Amino acid sequence: MNSVNESRQEVQPVRRSIDFVLRDQRTIWLFTPLTPAASQFLSENIKEAAQYFGDSLAVEHRYVEGLLLVLAEHGLRAVRS
């Protein structure tokens, strides 16, 4: 056997689930949680007075970038639909 092949470790791609789907509704964006981790983040980090549209957190467009940064810091993944 080739020693190079023996020393290689098989690399498995890491599949990360999508935690939030984002929808741009012009003046607000909707952050819809898709995973238990996303729901837990909302319950632990978002004030009770926050506005929701169904299950989705409604966020003014000026706060979207900041919230996305915080989600990333918590290891959560968001995608725009």
C-alpha angles and dihedrals in degrees: 000000000000111000090216090059091046093054095048116099118216109250115217117198112242112235112208119192122230109252100186136023114209124209122191108220095174105253094024136035123215118222108199115193114224102175136049088246090057093049090048091051091054094048093048101039110027121078118246090240091064117119121248132189102204106309093338125100110232111221128184111241093245091063099046097091093050093049091049090054091051091048090053091049088056091050094251123142124216129186131189117239 
